């Protein structure tokens, strides 16, 4: 159970990182300036909320794919 949670946390963090780099490419060249702007604007949580939304969409798609695979695998065993 713990390994599943760790895997999902890593999956979420990868999504967070990829979305951050895609939206704010200046993070690679000047992260200190970006974090200073984030602090001055007070928008600390929006990256986590966007990532959570994308994570939930991907999670739902993964569950649907797993369910469909289960249905087709059950049909092959008969």
Helices and strands as residue ranges (DSSP letters): H 2-23, G 25-27, H 31-41, H 46-77
